[in-house]
């Protein structure tokens, strides 16, 4: 199960974004949307052995 961390607006669109640590070890920056989570960008690959972040 992925772990999530909400962060202030990273891409300057006025909507908060969030980071998701996926079970495969990647960390994704998920862009917030007005009605749903938008696209994402993988910012770290192979980040394993971590129990938490933030």
Secondary structure, DSSP 8 states (H G I E B T S, - for coil): --EEEEES-SSSSSS-EEEEE-TTS-EEEE---SSS---EEEEES---S-S---
